[in-house]
Amino acid sequence: MSMEMNDRGPHDIPGIGPVVGSEFAEVSVNIDSQGNSQRLRLEDLRTGRVRYLDALEIETIIWLDEGHLTTLLDPSSDRWRDRS
């Protein structure tokens, strides 16, 4: 995944910020400074769902082995389940 949507360079939408996109998802990525320390603000542009990640959470993702990361990326494990 990268921030390049085409040959013109990074995709930066005014009012939304930088967007990381692929054929499966588009997510805006910004730094939030409203809390006690800076954190990453991620917004799923399809659903509007927002998640904030602090440095420890980001580092944890970096250190996940491929098996754990693959499980997290499987949309059928959580995202597509009926919540009723």
PyMOL Python script that loads the backbone (N, CA, C, O; Angstrom):
from pymol import cmd

cmd.read_pdbstr("""\
ATOM      1  N   MET A   1       0.835  -1.170   0.000  1.00  0.00           N
ATOM      2  CA  MET A   1       0.000   0.000   0.000  1.00  0.00           C
ATOM      3  C   MET A   1       0.882   1.235   0.000  1.00  0.00           C
ATOM      4  O   MET A   1       1.939   1.253   0.630  1.00  0.00           O
ATOM      5  N   SER A   2       0.456   2.239  -0.690  1.00  0.00           N
ATOM      6  CA  SER A   2       1.204   3.494  -0.702  1.00  0.00           C
ATOM      7  C   SER A   2       0.223   4.646  -0.794  1.00  0.00           C
ATOM      8  O   SER A   2      -0.988   4.446  -0.882  1.00  0.00           O
ATOM      9  N   MET A   3       0.766   5.854  -0.772  1.00  0.00           N
ATOM     10  CA  MET A   3      -0.090   7.026  -0.866  1.00  0.00           C
ATOM     11  C   MET A   3      -0.228   7.517  -2.295  1.00  0.00           C
ATOM     12  O   MET A   3      -0.861   8.546  -2.531  1.00  0.00           O
ATOM     13  N   GLU A   4       0.344   6.811  -3.246  1.00  0.00           N
ATOM     14  CA  GLU A   4       0.247   7.244  -4.627  1.00  0.00           C
ATOM     15  C   GLU A   4      -0.978   6.618  -5.286  1.00  0.00           C
ATOM     16  O   GLU A   4      -1.119   5.397  -5.354  1.00  0.00           O
ATOM     17  N   MET A   5      -1.854   7.488  -5.764  1.00  0.00           N
ATOM     18  CA  MET A   5      -3.069   7.023  -6.424  1.00  0.00           C
ATOM     19  C   MET A   5      -2.864   6.933  -7.925  1.00  0.00           C
ATOM     20  O   MET A   5      -3.575   6.197  -8.610  1.00  0.00           O
ATOM     21  N   ASN A   6      -1.897   7.677  -8.437  1.00  0.00           N
ATOM     22  CA  ASN A   6      -1.602   7.679  -9.867  1.00  0.00           C
ATOM     23  C   ASN A   6      -0.226   8.308 -10.062  1.00  0.00           C
ATOM     24  O   ASN A   6       0.506   8.502  -9.091  1.00  0.00           O
ATOM     25  N   ASP A   7       0.125   8.623 -11.281  1.00  0.00           N
ATOM     26  CA  ASP A   7       1.446   9.189 -11.559  1.00  0.00           C
ATOM     27  C   ASP A   7       1.605  10.629 -11.077  1.00  0.00           C
ATOM     28  O   ASP A   7       2.712  11.164 -11.124  1.00  0.00           O
ATOM     29  N   ARG A   8       0.551  11.258 -10.623  1.00  0.00           N
ATOM     30  CA  ARG A   8       0.635  12.655 -10.188  1.00  0.00           C
ATOM     31  C   ARG A   8       1.156  12.783  -8.767  1.00  0.00           C
ATOM     32  O   ARG A   8       1.360  13.904  -8.299  1.00  0.00           O
ATOM     33  N   GLY A   9       1.378  11.693  -8.070  1.00  0.00           N
ATOM     34  CA  GLY A   9       1.916  11.766  -6.718  1.00  0.00           C
ATOM     35  C   GLY A   9       0.864  11.487  -5.669  1.00  0.00           C
ATOM     36  O   GLY A   9      -0.201  10.958  -5.984  1.00  0.00           O
ATOM     37  N   PRO A  10       1.150  11.840  -4.414  1.00  0.00           N
ATOM     38  CA  PRO A  10       0.236  11.548  -3.313  1.00  0.00           C
ATOM     39  C   PRO A  10      -1.135  12.179  -3.523  1.00  0.00           C
ATOM     40  O   PRO A  10      -1.265  13.254  -4.108  1.00  0.00           O
ATOM     41  N   HIS A  11      -2.134  11.493  -3.038  1.00  0.00           N
ATOM     42  CA  HIS A  11      -3.516  11.926  -3.133  1.00  0.00           C
ATOM     43  C   HIS A  11      -3.858  12.669  -1.846  1.00  0.00           C
ATOM     44  O   HIS A  11      -3.979  12.044  -0.792  1.00  0.00           O
ATOM     45  N   ASP A  12      -4.013  13.971  -1.910  1.00  0.00           N
ATOM     46  CA  ASP A  12      -4.292  14.791  -0.740  1.00  0.00           C
ATOM     47  C   ASP A  12      -5.558  15.585  -1.027  1.00  0.00           C
ATOM     48  O   ASP A  12      -5.565  16.466  -1.886  1.00  0.00           O
ATOM     49  N   ILE A  13      -6.636  15.267  -0.300  1.00  0.00           N
ATOM     50  CA  ILE A  13      -7.928  15.902  -0.525  1.00  0.00           C
ATOM     51  C   ILE A  13      -8.097  17.046   0.469  1.00  0.00           C
ATOM     52  O   ILE A  13      -8.006  16.822   1.676  1.00  0.00           O
ATOM     53  N   PRO A  14      -8.342  18.278  -0.012  1.00  0.00           N
ATOM     54  CA  PRO A  14      -8.538  19.405   0.905  1.00  0.00           C
ATOM     55  C   PRO A  14      -9.658  19.105   1.911  1.00  0.00           C
ATOM     56  O   PRO A  14     -10.736  18.646   1.531  1.00  0.00           O
ATOM     57  N   GLY A  15      -9.393  19.368   3.186  1.00  0.00           N
ATOM     58  CA  GLY A  15     -10.374  19.115   4.232  1.00  0.00           C
ATOM     59  C   GLY A  15     -10.358  17.698   4.759  1.00  0.00           C
ATOM     60  O   GLY A  15     -10.926  17.425   5.816  1.00  0.00           O
ATOM     61  N   ILE A  16      -9.716  16.792   4.040  1.00  0.00           N
ATOM     62  CA  ILE A  16      -9.630  15.395   4.473  1.00  0.00           C
ATOM     63  C   ILE A  16      -8.187  15.029   4.780  1.00  0.00           C
ATOM     64  O   ILE A  16      -7.913  14.340   5.763  1.00  0.00           O
ATOM     65  N   GLY A  17      -7.265  15.486   3.946  1.00  0.00           N
ATOM     66  CA  GLY A  17      -5.853  15.206   4.156  1.00  0.00           C
ATOM     67  C   GLY A  17      -5.345  14.107   3.259  1.00  0.00           C
ATOM     68  O   GLY A  17      -6.004  13.735   2.288  1.00  0.00           O
ATOM     69  N   PRO A  18      -4.166  13.580   3.580  1.00  0.00           N
ATOM     70  CA  PRO A  18      -3.585  12.515   2.770  1.00  0.00           C
ATOM     71  C   PRO A  18      -4.462  11.264   2.803  1.00  0.00           C
ATOM     72  O   PRO A  18      -5.047  10.924   3.831  1.00  0.00           O
ATOM     73  N   VAL A  19      -4.539  10.597   1.668  1.00  0.00           N
ATOM     74  CA  VAL A  19      -5.350   9.384   1.564  1.00  0.00           C
ATOM     75  C   VAL A  19      -4.476   8.234   1.114  1.00  0.00           C
ATOM     76  O   VAL A  19      -3.763   8.331   0.115  1.00  0.00           O
ATOM     77  N   VAL A  20      -4.539   7.136   1.866  1.00  0.00           N
ATOM     78  CA  VAL A  20      -3.890   5.886   1.476  1.00  0.00           C
ATOM     79  C   VAL A  20      -4.991   5.043   0.862  1.00  0.00           C
ATOM     80  O   VAL A  20      -6.004   4.758   1.502  1.00  0.00           O
ATOM     81  N   GLY A  21      -4.784   4.646  -0.385  1.00  0.00           N
ATOM     82  CA  GLY A  21      -5.842   3.916  -1.065  1.00  0.00           C
ATOM     83  C   GLY A  21      -5.347   2.723  -1.843  1.00  0.00           C
ATOM     84  O   GLY A  21      -4.186   2.652  -2.244  1.00  0.00           O
ATOM     85  N   SER A  22      -6.247   1.796  -2.044  1.00  0.00           N
ATOM     86  CA  SER A  22      -6.013   0.637  -2.891  1.00  0.00           C
ATOM     87  C   SER A  22      -7.347   0.297  -3.535  1.00  0.00           C
ATOM     88  O   SER A  22      -8.327   1.026  -3.377  1.00  0.00           O
ATOM     89  N   GLU A  23      -7.377  -0.812  -4.261  1.00  0.00           N
ATOM     90  CA  GLU A  23      -8.651  -1.216  -4.860  1.00  0.00           C
ATOM     91  C   GLU A  23      -9.646  -1.710  -3.805  1.00  0.00           C
ATOM     92  O   GLU A  23     -10.824  -1.898  -4.109  1.00  0.00           O
ATOM     93  N   PHE A  24      -9.178  -1.923  -2.557  1.00  0.00           N
ATOM     94  CA  PHE A  24     -10.034  -2.456  -1.510  1.00  0.00           C
ATOM     95  C   PHE A  24     -10.480  -1.424  -0.478  1.00  0.00           C
ATOM     96  O   PHE A  24     -11.496  -1.627   0.185  1.00  0.00           O
ATOM     97  N   ALA A  25      -9.746  -0.322  -0.327  1.00  0.00           N
ATOM     98  CA  ALA A  25     -10.068   0.639   0.732  1.00  0.00           C
ATOM     99  C   ALA A  25      -9.427   1.992   0.438  1.00  0.00           C
ATOM    100  O   ALA A  25      -8.438   2.089  -0.288  1.00  0.00           O
ATOM    101  N   GLU A  26     -10.020   3.031   1.025  1.00  0.00           N
ATOM    102  CA  GLU A  26      -9.440   4.371   1.026  1.00  0.00           C
ATOM    103  C   GLU A  26      -9.553   4.913   2.442  1.00  0.00           C
ATOM    104  O   GLU A  26     -10.635   4.969   3.026  1.00  0.00           O
ATOM    105  N   VAL A  27      -8.392   5.312   2.981  1.00  0.00           N
ATOM    106  CA  VAL A  27      -8.331   5.761   4.362  1.00  0.00           C
ATOM    107  C   VAL A  27      -7.580   7.086   4.420  1.00  0.00           C
ATOM    108  O   VAL A  27      -6.491   7.218   3.862  1.00  0.00           O
ATOM    109  N   SER A  28      -8.179   8.075   5.107  1.00  0.00           N
ATOM    110  CA  SER A  28      -7.445   9.323   5.322  1.00  0.00           C
ATOM    111  C   SER A  28      -6.559   9.143   6.548  1.00  0.00           C
ATOM    112  O   SER A  28      -6.937   8.481   7.514  1.00  0.00           O
ATOM    113  N   VAL A  29      -5.374   9.744   6.490  1.00  0.00           N
ATOM    114  CA  VAL A  29      -4.373   9.593   7.542  1.00  0.00           C
ATOM    115  C   VAL A  29      -3.952  10.987   7.998  1.00  0.00           C
ATOM    116  O   VAL A  29      -3.459  11.789   7.204  1.00  0.00           O
ATOM    117  N   ASN A  30      -4.150  11.265   9.276  1.00  0.00           N
ATOM    118  CA  ASN A  30      -3.778  12.569   9.830  1.00  0.00           C
ATOM    119  C   ASN A  30      -3.187  12.386  11.215  1.00  0.00           C
ATOM    120  O   ASN A  30      -3.371  11.342  11.841  1.00  0.00           O
ATOM    121  N   ILE A  31      -2.486  13.385  11.687  1.00  0.00           N
ATOM    122  CA  ILE A  31      -1.959  13.410  13.055  1.00  0.00           C
ATOM    123  C   ILE A  31      -2.920  14.223  13.909  1.00  0.00           C
ATOM    124  O   ILE A  31      -3.249  15.360  13.574  1.00  0.00           O
ATOM    125  N   ASP A  32      -3.369  13.633  15.018  1.00  0.00           N
ATOM    126  CA  ASP A  32      -4.276  14.298  15.949  1.00  0.00           C
ATOM    127  C   ASP A  32      -3.477  14.720  17.182  1.00  0.00           C
ATOM    128  O   ASP A  32      -2.755  13.911  17.765  1.00  0.00           O
ATOM    129  N   SER A  33      -3.609  15.979  17.572  1.00  0.00           N
ATOM    130  CA  SER A  33      -2.892  16.493  18.735  1.00  0.00           C
ATOM    131  C   SER A  33      -3.845  16.904  19.859  1.00  0.00           C
ATOM    132  O   SER A  33      -3.435  17.629  20.765  1.00  0.00           O
ATOM    133  N   GLN A  34      -5.079  16.469  19.826  1.00  0.00           N
ATOM    134  CA  GLN A  34      -6.078  16.885  20.807  1.00  0.00           C
ATOM    135  C   GLN A  34      -5.916  16.204  22.161  1.00  0.00           C
ATOM    136  O   GLN A  34      -6.322  16.768  23.177  1.00  0.00           O
ATOM    137  N   GLY A  35      -5.333  15.005  22.202  1.00  0.00           N
ATOM    138  CA  GLY A  35      -5.194  14.258  23.456  1.00  0.00           C
ATOM    139  C   GLY A  35      -3.936  14.638  24.215  1.00  0.00           C
ATOM    140  O   GLY A  35      -3.377  15.718  24.022  1.00  0.00           O
ATOM    141  N   ASN A  36      -3.499  13.729  25.085  1.00  0.00           N
ATOM    142  CA  ASN A  36      -2.296  13.961  25.889  1.00  0.00           C
ATOM    143  C   ASN A  36      -1.027  13.921  25.055  1.00  0.00           C
ATOM    144  O   ASN A  36      -0.040  14.574  25.391  1.00  0.00           O
ATOM    145  N   SER A  37      -1.048  13.164  23.980  1.00  0.00           N
ATOM    146  CA  SER A  37       0.100  13.102  23.081  1.00  0.00           C
ATOM    147  C   SER A  37      -0.416  12.916  21.659  1.00  0.00           C
ATOM    148  O   SER A  37      -1.586  12.595  21.449  1.00  0.00           O
ATOM    149  N   GLN A  38       0.457  13.117  20.701  1.00  0.00           N
ATOM    150  CA  GLN A  38       0.037  12.959  19.309  1.00  0.00           C
ATOM    151  C   GLN A  38      -0.341  11.507  19.039  1.00  0.00           C
ATOM    152  O   GLN A  38       0.225  10.580  19.618  1.00  0.00           O
ATOM    153  N   ARG A  39      -1.310  11.335  18.147  1.00  0.00           N
ATOM    154  CA  ARG A  39      -1.733  10.001  17.738  1.00  0.00           C
ATOM    155  C   ARG A  39      -2.170  10.064  16.291  1.00  0.00           C
ATOM    156  O   ARG A  39      -2.457  11.135  15.756  1.00  0.00           O
ATOM    157  N   LEU A  40      -2.216   8.927  15.680  1.00  0.00           N
ATOM    158  CA  LEU A  40      -2.626   8.823  14.294  1.00  0.00           C
ATOM    159  C   LEU A  40      -4.151   8.767  14.242  1.00  0.00           C
ATOM    160  O   LEU A  40      -4.774   8.006  14.981  1.00  0.00           O
ATOM    161  N   ARG A  41      -4.748   9.575  13.368  1.00  0.00           N
ATOM    162  CA  ARG A  41      -6.195   9.544  13.155  1.00  0.00           C
ATOM    163  C   ARG A  41      -6.432   8.912  11.788  1.00  0.00           C
ATOM    164  O   ARG A  41      -6.018   9.452  10.762  1.00  0.00           O
ATOM    165  N   LEU A  42      -7.096   7.775  11.786  1.00  0.00           N
ATOM    166  CA  LEU A  42      -7.397   7.042  10.563  1.00  0.00           C
ATOM    167  C   LEU A  42      -8.902   7.044  10.344  1.00  0.00           C
ATOM    168  O   LEU A  42      -9.663   6.729  11.258  1.00  0.00           O
ATOM    169  N   GLU A  43      -9.339   7.397   9.129  1.00  0.00           N
ATOM    170  CA  GLU A  43     -10.773   7.411   8.824  1.00  0.00           C
ATOM    171  C   GLU A  43     -11.032   6.604   7.561  1.00  0.00           C
ATOM    172  O   GLU A  43     -10.461   6.865   6.503  1.00  0.00           O
ATOM    173  N   ASP A  44     -11.911   5.613   7.702  1.00  0.00           N
ATOM    174  CA  ASP A  44     -12.360   4.828   6.550  1.00  0.00           C
ATOM    175  C   ASP A  44     -13.288   5.732   5.747  1.00  0.00           C
ATOM    176  O   ASP A  44     -14.372   6.073   6.219  1.00  0.00           O
ATOM    177  N   LEU A  45     -12.887   6.119   4.559  1.00  0.00           N
ATOM    178  CA  LEU A  45     -13.678   7.079   3.775  1.00  0.00           C
ATOM    179  C   LEU A  45     -14.961   6.465   3.225  1.00  0.00           C
ATOM    180  O   LEU A  45     -15.871   7.198   2.836  1.00  0.00           O
ATOM    181  N   ARG A  46     -15.052   5.153   3.184  1.00  0.00           N
ATOM    182  CA  ARG A  46     -16.279   4.505   2.714  1.00  0.00           C
ATOM    183  C   ARG A  46     -17.368   4.549   3.790  1.00  0.00           C
ATOM    184  O   ARG A  46     -18.529   4.821   3.485  1.00  0.00           O
ATOM    185  N   THR A  47     -16.996   4.281   5.054  1.00  0.00           N
ATOM    186  CA  THR A  47     -17.991   4.194   6.124  1.00  0.00           C
ATOM    187  C   THR A  47     -17.990   5.391   7.064  1.00  0.00           C
ATOM    188  O   THR A  47     -18.974   5.623   7.766  1.00  0.00           O
ATOM    189  N   GLY A  48     -16.892   6.161   7.088  1.00  0.00           N
ATOM    190  CA  GLY A  48     -16.773   7.269   8.025  1.00  0.00           C
ATOM    191  C   GLY A  48     -16.273   6.848   9.396  1.00  0.00           C
ATOM    192  O   GLY A  48     -16.127   7.688  10.284  1.00  0.00           O
ATOM    193  N   ARG A  49     -16.008   5.564   9.584  1.00  0.00           N
ATOM    194  CA  ARG A  49     -15.516   5.081  10.880  1.00  0.00           C
ATOM    195  C   ARG A  49     -14.116   5.635  11.132  1.00  0.00           C
ATOM    196  O   ARG A  49     -13.280   5.652  10.227  1.00  0.00           O
ATOM    197  N   VAL A  50     -13.859   6.090  12.364  1.00  0.00           N
ATOM    198  CA  VAL A  50     -12.579   6.702  12.739  1.00  0.00           C
ATOM    199  C   VAL A  50     -11.930   5.873  13.841  1.00  0.00           C
ATOM    200  O   VAL A  50     -12.598   5.394  14.758  1.00  0.00           O
ATOM    201  N   ARG A  51     -10.621   5.717  13.729  1.00  0.00           N
ATOM    202  CA  ARG A  51      -9.840   5.026  14.760  1.00  0.00           C
ATOM    203  C   ARG A  51      -8.612   5.877  15.054  1.00  0.00           C
ATOM    204  O   ARG A  51      -7.980   6.408  14.141  1.00  0.00           O
ATOM    205  N   TYR A  52      -8.281   6.003  16.335  1.00  0.00           N
ATOM    206  CA  TYR A  52      -7.077   6.714  16.762  1.00  0.00           C
ATOM    207  C   TYR A  52      -6.068   5.691  17.270  1.00  0.00           C
ATOM    208  O   TYR A  52      -6.417   4.810  18.056  1.00  0.00           O
ATOM    209  N   LEU A  53      -4.823   5.803  16.827  1.00  0.00           N
ATOM    210  CA  LEU A  53      -3.772   4.897  17.273  1.00  0.00           C
ATOM    211  C   LEU A  53      -2.625   5.707  17.884  1.00  0.00           C
ATOM    212  O   LEU A  53      -2.113   6.642  17.269  1.00  0.00           O
ATOM    213  N   ASP A  54      -2.231   5.329  19.106  1.00  0.00           N
ATOM    214  CA  ASP A  54      -1.077   5.991  19.704  1.00  0.00           C
ATOM    215  C   ASP A  54       0.193   5.247  19.297  1.00  0.00           C
ATOM    216  O   ASP A  54       0.132   4.237  18.596  1.00  0.00           O
ATOM    217  N   ALA A  55       1.335   5.751  19.740  1.00  0.00           N
ATOM    218  CA  ALA A  55       2.624   5.188  19.316  1.00  0.00           C
ATOM    219  C   ALA A  55       2.758   3.710  19.695  1.00  0.00           C
ATOM    220  O   ALA A  55       3.288   2.923  18.911  1.00  0.00           O
ATOM    221  N   LEU A  56       2.290   3.326  20.874  1.00  0.00           N
ATOM    222  CA  LEU A  56       2.393   1.929  21.301  1.00  0.00           C
ATOM    223  C   LEU A  56       1.549   1.017  20.410  1.00  0.00           C
ATOM    224  O   LEU A  56       1.985  -0.074  20.041  1.00  0.00           O
ATOM    225  N   GLU A  57       0.351   1.465  20.069  1.00  0.00           N
ATOM    226  CA  GLU A  57      -0.509   0.662  19.191  1.00  0.00           C
ATOM    227  C   GLU A  57       0.095   0.514  17.797  1.00  0.00           C
ATOM    228  O   GLU A  57       0.025  -0.558  17.196  1.00  0.00           O
ATOM    229  N   ILE A  58       0.684   1.584  17.289  1.00  0.00           N
ATOM    230  CA  ILE A  58       1.328   1.515  15.969  1.00  0.00           C
ATOM    231  C   ILE A  58       2.530   0.577  16.022  1.00  0.00           C
ATOM    232  O   ILE A  58       2.720  -0.239  15.120  1.00  0.00           O
ATOM    233  N   GLU A  59       3.338   0.689  17.069  1.00  0.00           N
ATOM    234  CA  GLU A  59       4.490  -0.197  17.197  1.00  0.00           C
ATOM    235  C   GLU A  59       4.061  -1.656  17.298  1.00  0.00           C
ATOM    236  O   GLU A  59       4.721  -2.537  16.747  1.00  0.00           O
ATOM    237  N   THR A  60       2.970  -1.914  17.991  1.00  0.00           N
ATOM    238  CA  THR A  60       2.456  -3.278  18.107  1.00  0.00           C
ATOM    239  C   THR A  60       2.097  -3.846  16.742  1.00  0.00           C
ATOM    240  O   THR A  60       2.389  -5.008  16.459  1.00  0.00           O
ATOM    241  N   ILE A  61       1.470  -3.043  15.896  1.00  0.00           N
ATOM    242  CA  ILE A  61       1.131  -3.482  14.539  1.00  0.00           C
ATOM    243  C   ILE A  61       2.406  -3.789  13.751  1.00  0.00           C
ATOM    244  O   ILE A  61       2.470  -4.777  13.019  1.00  0.00           O
ATOM    245  N   ILE A  62       3.410  -2.939  13.907  1.00  0.00           N
ATOM    246  CA  ILE A  62       4.673  -3.144  13.200  1.00  0.00           C
ATOM    247  C   ILE A  62       5.312  -4.476  13.594  1.00  0.00           C
ATOM    248  O   ILE A  62       5.878  -5.163  12.743  1.00  0.00           O
ATOM    249  N   TRP A  63       5.229  -4.844  14.861  1.00  0.00           N
ATOM    250  CA  TRP A  63       5.888  -6.052  15.348  1.00  0.00           C
ATOM    251  C   TRP A  63       5.044  -7.317  15.202  1.00  0.00           C
ATOM    252  O   TRP A  63       5.531  -8.406  15.506  1.00  0.00           O
ATOM    253  N   LEU A  64       3.793  -7.208  14.746  1.00  0.00           N
ATOM    254  CA  LEU A  64       2.974  -8.413  14.549  1.00  0.00           C
ATOM    255  C   LEU A  64       3.624  -9.324  13.516  1.00  0.00           C
ATOM    256  O   LEU A  64       4.134  -8.857  12.498  1.00  0.00           O
ATOM    257  N   ASP A  65       3.601 -10.639  13.786  1.00  0.00           N
ATOM    258  CA  ASP A  65       4.099 -11.535  12.745  1.00  0.00           C
ATOM    259  C   ASP A  65       3.031 -11.657  11.655  1.00  0.00           C
ATOM    260  O   ASP A  65       1.869 -11.312  11.872  1.00  0.00           O
ATOM    261  N   GLU A  66       3.432 -12.140  10.506  1.00  0.00           N
ATOM    262  CA  GLU A  66       2.551 -12.171   9.333  1.00  0.00           C
ATOM    263  C   GLU A  66       1.246 -12.932   9.597  1.00  0.00           C
ATOM    264  O   GLU A  66       0.192 -12.544   9.092  1.00  0.00           O
ATOM    265  N   GLY A  67       1.308 -13.998  10.376  1.00  0.00           N
ATOM    266  CA  GLY A  67       0.101 -14.776  10.668  1.00  0.00           C
ATOM    267  C   GLY A  67      -0.950 -13.965  11.410  1.00  0.00           C
ATOM    268  O   GLY A  67      -2.132 -14.018  11.071  1.00  0.00           O
ATOM    269  N   HIS A  68      -0.524 -13.218  12.419  1.00  0.00           N
ATOM    270  CA  HIS A  68      -1.460 -12.380  13.166  1.00  0.00           C
ATOM    271  C   HIS A  68      -2.012 -11.254  12.297  1.00  0.00           C
ATOM    272  O   HIS A  68      -3.200 -10.936  12.359  1.00  0.00           O
ATOM    273  N   LEU A  69      -1.147 -10.659  11.494  1.00  0.00           N
ATOM    274  CA  LEU A  69      -1.583  -9.572  10.625  1.00  0.00           C
ATOM    275  C   LEU A  69      -2.585 -10.083   9.593  1.00  0.00           C
ATOM    276  O   LEU A  69      -3.577  -9.410   9.311  1.00  0.00           O
ATOM    277  N   THR A  70      -2.341 -11.257   9.030  1.00  0.00           N
ATOM    278  CA  THR A  70      -3.260 -11.850   8.059  1.00  0.00           C
ATOM    279  C   THR A  70      -4.634 -12.079   8.686  1.00  0.00           C
ATOM    280  O   THR A  70      -5.657 -11.820   8.053  1.00  0.00           O
ATOM    281  N   THR A  71      -4.658 -12.558   9.916  1.00  0.00           N
ATOM    282  CA  THR A  71      -5.928 -12.762  10.623  1.00  0.00           C
ATOM    283  C   THR A  71      -6.677 -11.443  10.800  1.00  0.00           C
ATOM    284  O   THR A  71      -7.891 -11.388  10.607  1.00  0.00           O
ATOM    285  N   LEU A  72      -5.951 -10.374  11.170  1.00  0.00           N
ATOM    286  CA  LEU A  72      -6.577  -9.062  11.333  1.00  0.00           C
ATOM    287  C   LEU A  72      -7.137  -8.517  10.023  1.00  0.00           C
ATOM    288  O   LEU A  72      -8.154  -7.822  10.020  1.00  0.00           O
ATOM    289  N   LEU A  73      -6.476  -8.832   8.913  1.00  0.00           N
ATOM    290  CA  LEU A  73      -6.884  -8.296   7.617  1.00  0.00           C
ATOM    291  C   LEU A  73      -8.044  -9.055   6.983  1.00  0.00           C
ATOM    292  O   LEU A  73      -8.588  -8.603   5.976  1.00  0.00           O
ATOM    293  N   ASP A  74      -8.433 -10.188   7.543  1.00  0.00           N
ATOM    294  CA  ASP A  74      -9.526 -10.989   6.990  1.00  0.00           C
ATOM    295  C   ASP A  74     -10.863 -10.336   7.337  1.00  0.00           C
ATOM    296  O   ASP A  74     -11.274 -10.381   8.496  1.00  0.00           O
ATOM    297  N   PRO A  75     -11.563  -9.722   6.357  1.00  0.00           N
ATOM    298  CA  PRO A  75     -12.810  -9.026   6.666  1.00  0.00           C
ATOM    299  C   PRO A  75     -13.908  -9.951   7.179  1.00  0.00           C
ATOM    300  O   PRO A  75     -14.815  -9.492   7.873  1.00  0.00           O
ATOM    301  N   SER A  76     -13.851 -11.234   6.859  1.00  0.00           N
ATOM    302  CA  SER A  76     -14.894 -12.156   7.321  1.00  0.00           C
ATOM    303  C   SER A  76     -14.762 -12.461   8.807  1.00  0.00           C
ATOM    304  O   SER A  76     -15.708 -12.970   9.410  1.00  0.00           O
ATOM    305  N   SER A  77     -13.601 -12.162   9.421  1.00  0.00           N
ATOM    306  CA  SER A  77     -13.419 -12.455  10.834  1.00  0.00           C
ATOM    307  C   SER A  77     -14.155 -11.470  11.738  1.00  0.00           C
ATOM    308  O   SER A  77     -14.441 -11.790  12.892  1.00  0.00           O
ATOM    309  N   ASP A  78     -14.462 -10.287  11.237  1.00  0.00           N
ATOM    310  CA  ASP A  78     -15.149  -9.298  12.075  1.00  0.00           C
ATOM    311  C   ASP A  78     -16.023  -8.346  11.276  1.00  0.00           C
ATOM    312  O   ASP A  78     -17.186  -8.144  11.625  1.00  0.00           O
ATOM    313  N   ARG A  79     -15.502  -7.768  10.235  1.00  0.00           N
ATOM    314  CA  ARG A  79     -16.177  -6.675   9.533  1.00  0.00           C
ATOM    315  C   ARG A  79     -17.488  -7.086   8.885  1.00  0.00           C
ATOM    316  O   ARG A  79     -18.432  -6.297   8.850  1.00  0.00           O
ATOM    317  N   TRP A  80     -17.560  -8.309   8.370  1.00  0.00           N
ATOM    318  CA  TRP A  80     -18.751  -8.708   7.632  1.00  0.00           C
ATOM    319  C   TRP A  80     -19.741  -9.508   8.476  1.00  0.00           C
ATOM    320  O   TRP A  80     -20.723 -10.020   7.940  1.00  0.00           O
ATOM    321  N   ARG A  81     -19.508  -9.626   9.761  1.00  0.00           N
ATOM    322  CA  ARG A  81     -20.422 -10.386  10.620  1.00  0.00           C
ATOM    323  C   ARG A  81     -21.689  -9.597  10.880  1.00  0.00           C
ATOM    324  O   ARG A  81     -21.671  -8.369  10.962  1.00  0.00           O
ATOM    325  N   ASP A  82     -22.797 -10.328  11.010  1.00  0.00           N
ATOM    326  CA  ASP A  82     -24.082  -9.698  11.330  1.00  0.00           C
ATOM    327  C   ASP A  82     -24.047  -9.233  12.776  1.00  0.00           C
ATOM    328  O   ASP A  82     -23.795 -10.039  13.671  1.00  0.00           O
ATOM    329  N   ARG A  83     -24.289  -7.967  13.023  1.00  0.00           N
ATOM    330  CA  ARG A  83     -24.207  -7.388  14.369  1.00  0.00           C
ATOM    331  C   ARG A  83     -25.569  -7.260  15.045  1.00  0.00           C
ATOM    332  O   ARG A  83     -25.688  -6.552  16.045  1.00  0.00           O
ATOM    333  N   SER A  84     -26.586  -7.918  14.532  1.00  0.00           N
ATOM    334  CA  SER A  84     -27.919  -7.742  15.124  1.00  0.00           C
ATOM    335  C   SER A  84     -28.175  -8.621  16.313  1.00  0.00           C
ATOM    336  O   SER A  84     -29.257  -8.567  16.899  1.00  0.00           O
TER     337      SER A  84
END
""", "prot")
cmd.dss("prot")
cmd.show_as("cartoon", "prot")
cmd.util.cbc("prot")
cmd.orient("prot")
